[in-house]
Amino acid sequence: MATTLDWERVSPASVPPFFVFTKTLQKSAQDDRDYRVIRLENGLEATLVHDAKADKAAASLDVVVGHLHDPDDMPGLAHFCEHLLFMVGRICSRFLAKNNGSSNAYTSTSNTNYYFDVASPALSEALKRFAAFFHSPLFSPSCTSRELNAVDSEHKKNHQQDLWRLFQLSKHLSIEGHPWRKFGSGNRESLTDAAKQLKAKGRLETRNGHLTPSPIPSQWWSKEYCASRMRLCILGNQSLDELAGLASGLFSPIPNRGADPMPMVASSPIGPDEKGTFVAAQTIMTCRDLVISFPLEWQPPFWRHKPTAFITHFVGHEGPGSVHSYLKNKGWITHLSVATRNLAHGLSEIKIKLTLTINGFKNHRHVSLAVFKYLSLLRECQFEPFHQREQVTLATTKFRFKEKSSPKSYATRVAENMSHPVPLELMLSAQSLVWDWDSDAQAGVGGEAKVRAYLDDFRAENARITLTAKGAEHIKLAPNAVWKKERWYGTEYYVDKFDDTFIRQAQGPNDIKELHLPGPNLFIPTNVEVEKRDHLKRPHLVRETKLSTLWHKKDDRFWVPKAHVIIDLRSPFGNASPRAALMTRLYSDIVNDSLTEFAYDASLGILKYRFLPRSNGLYIATDGYNDKMSVLVEHVLEKMKAIVVDPARLAIMKEKAKRDLENFFLDQSYTLSNYYARYIMAEQQWTKDKLLEELPSVTAEELQQHIRLLLSEVHLRILVMGNLYKDEAIKIAEMAEMGLGASKLTPTELNERALVLQRGTNSTWTCTIPNPNQANSALSYYVHFGSIIDQHMRVTSSLLAQILKEPAFDVLRTKEQLGYIVWCYEWLLTGQSEKGLGIVVQSEKMPGYLEDRVEAFLEGMKTVIEEMSPEEFAEHKDSLKKRWLEEEKNMQEEMTRLATHVTTGHWDFLRHEKDAERIQDVTKEDVLRMFLSDVHPASKTRAKLSVHMKSQKPRQPRVSSAAADAFEELVREKGPPGIWESTRKDAPSGEECPQLSDFVKHWTGVLKDMDGGQDLLRLIPQLVAKYPVPGEGEDVPRPGVTYITDIEEFKKALAVSVDPGPMVQWGDLPISKI
């Protein structure tokens, strides 16, 4: 939106010329960074961010091309291209790993974003490697084949996830031929069909029996990836002139191909036939959701007044008079959310989502009608001036005190926002601020007039209603429905038009007397003064009683009028049995349910709370503007202590708990394997099955008694930090203690504990995945290091994990293509006093094979560590040291670190600083010694546990390379001369191991007229059985492994960890009272 007069051409001596935007960018008063926007001569625009305090740099490049630009015959190509470019980018993954960095990318509907972060001194070198992705990509055959597998694995990971299934269904139910219908993530089928068609037309050659790499990705990239479609953000501590030189010198080679710099979706995917429709969709997980959606014109151009945000404020309100309050009190919903979604450049929608109870599902028509009645109320009413001014005030306050985020996320957000249609000088503020209707000269363009216009459109005849639940529940409601299947995910659905009665009822005026508009919000902060103080590195223990320990830290770093209060309530009765643990969870749900109306205004006033069950009690946290925080804390604590269990609400909370517990078993395979690994190594934890067994018989009377018992013996660990003074913190602690009884156990005895694997053991537990349609198996592989109280072990093991992390991803995912999910990381056990190394893989391969490959990787790492040069070893140490010493970017990050030490009771607030000093003394010999004793598969002293989650979904038989070679050799020997050479080029291809059915079909056609051909064909199944595809045959027992048959008996043999308690005594108080 900037004119040519706003740009000034600059011609530095050492880099290509570029243009500088001359206006000053509006930024938050809290923002101490400097900005400059430049445009290169190839049309690429870049925002440069100088942060003098940044110890970490970042860059993000956003390309205004997404999966809606896929060719019609190759769905998923934009995503595949992202993988290919990023695959080349892994050339620098080791460089980033050695410089405290990381990288990633994502493909959306209208844009694709690539980003990385790195230690500030390494920015220049990282940018050189990053820029090469976009002007000199390598579409090599090996990369193409590997990333085709990666994309297919990613799709299979998502195949049983309702979020992905319902998203694609909503696209599928759009106007035929509209780009919104495209299948964005892609899979092997969608990405190879085009190549197969080219082959059939003779336009694609084969080589050695396989298709040559399709030219489509490189051709599509050459057409769509154009410099004028790119937006770049670079953030670092270098000067703006240095950053400008890097941007111009490294990114000017990207060609400008003259493509439309901002391609838009020209029309709505929702036409007359798609409006006024009811969609029923079957889900994998137990859920009962009702979604009402309205198509919208693209909303970013209405950045001044954000008219749909004004509407969603009312529809999503949870206070008295709201549709949420009305439906909740009817017992029909447990949750309501509403949002404006910018689906693509040119498309937006409003989406109202309601989570239904069983009774609400049966009455879903009445639920929908209540929403339409509330919309009628909004059309009929006159808005009070405070309604819009509150939104202006809240937006202004949030922007004024906006804290920094991580460099990587900030660079990504800025790069993506640069393509929004706002004045360039408002690029940083337009999405956050709201302009006042009354004082803004342009109010008529997007103010109340626009709100009224939208409300007039939000009628039943323009809506789509989607009701989601498991198939059995739908069939009860509509036994005669004819179900269809969406192509890519197989989601079953049917569509009906709204009947005339429903439309007539929805169009009528509001006749629900309980509905009305909200009153003024009393939680909007008015006192935003902040006193600056000298920086202290840790909180101080300011109060200690039999009931609590209180830690306090006045904000001395971020200077914002915000605070955090953490109350970790521990009780010996919170988790004493499966039934007690379940009732503690129901207690938490009941309290949250009762606080909804009161706390909603607070959440709008940027003041939020959490009240959560923990394995040993409860966790209460509030954060936000400190002005009204004590009011919220007091109310939450009063409700916690005085709650009266309503049997009707308990029934709904039990229904919700049952849904959540049952859905756990339908989660991702690696989530299950990690859960069971943690369960095996936790002293007192209960399985989801045991909780489900207890659920039906819990009564309101028993839960009330459990609450009294739980609160009768407690110990509180409290952290108050931010813009609150010591006396205010003490008042909060006194308020928390009131009415509670002291625990007879010491604080350390109330800590969570782990179970420690015995040295010299190699144990495996195997379980079948409950979801019969889940194609992926998973492996969670753990080896134990020891207690965190041993600093040398703690530091050396962290360095070893740093060395193993990147190669594990490179070998197991990139090279061996085991699956999309591959992680290698430090694993802290329950209570965070013991640690080990974890490797997690999710794959279509069997878990036993995955473990073989993990151990082969570890075998290979012995040589890598042994041969590692002193320079490379020093780089790893330096990277880890930088990560430990990296400054927190906001108060939330600081609170997370400090709260961990308070709630565990370890008090070791300066651990990272001490470990950063100690790492200088760690040698390569120390790391190798630990690797050989604790990690290497041949070690006689290591303690290892693996959990195998096995898919029960039968996989279509495939023909391995060895089986294909053996059969082809038979054809060559027994077939007529020349048959092999004339047919091999037409053999099934496109993947390394073709489906058995495709292989047989091909050779049946080839050998049909050959004498003895049928005899050869009958040998194929034998060869497939003799030479299985690696990882697809049944697992066989491995020598030296103890296979766990009874988890509970296995746990009894493990030693309980010794919690270190406070690892540092700070001496803040003269005499300890406990």
Secondary structure, DSSP 8 states (H G I E B T S, - for coil): ---GGGEEEE--SSS--EEEE-S-----TT---EEEEEEETTS-EEEEEE-TT-SEEEEEEEES--GGGS-TTSTTHHHHHHHHHHHHHGGGHHHHHTTT-EEEEEE-SS-EEEEEEEEGGGHHHHHHHHHHHHHS----HHHHHHHHHHHHHHHHHHTT-HHHHHHHHHHHTS-TT-GGG---S--HHHHHHHHHHHHHTT-S-EETTEE---SHHHHHHHHH--GGGEEEEEEESS-HHHHHHHHHHHHTTS------SS----S-S--TTTSSEEEEEE-SS---EEEEEEEE--SGGGTTT-HHHHHHHHHT--STTSHHHHHHHTTSEEEEEEEEEEEETTEEEEEEEEEE-HHHHHTHHHHHHHHHHHHHHHHHS---HHHHHHHHHHHHHHHHT-----HHHHHHHHHHHTTSSS-GGGTTTTTT----TTT-TTHHHHSHHHHHHHHHH-SGGG-EEEEEE-HHHHHHH-TT---EE-TTT--EEEEEE--HHHHHHHHS----TT-------TTS------------SS-EEEEE-SSEEEEEEE--SS--SEEEEEEEEE-TTSSSSHHHHHHHHHHHHHHHHHHHHHHHHHHHTTEEEEEEEETTEEEEEEEEEGGGHHHHHHHHHHHHHH----HHHHHHHHHHHHHHHHHHTTS-HHHHHHHHHHHHTBSS---HHHHHHHGGG--HHHHHHHHHHHHHSBEEEEEEEES--HHHHHHHHHHHHTT--B-SS-TGGGS--BEE--TTEEEEEEEE-S-TT---EEEEEEEEEEETT-HHHHHHHHHHHHHHHHHHIIIIIIIT---SEEEEEEEE-TTSSEEEEEEEEEESS-HHHHHHHHHHHHHHHHHHHHH--HHHHHHHHHHHHHHHH---SSHHHHHHHHHHHHHHT---TTHHHHHHHHGGG--HHHHHHHIIIIISTT-SS-EEEEEEEE--S----B--HHHHHHHHHHHHHHS-TTHHHHHHTTS--SSSS-BHHHHHHHHHHHHTTSTTHHHHHTTHHHHHHHS--TT-S-----TT-EE-S-HHHHHHTSEE------S-----SSS---
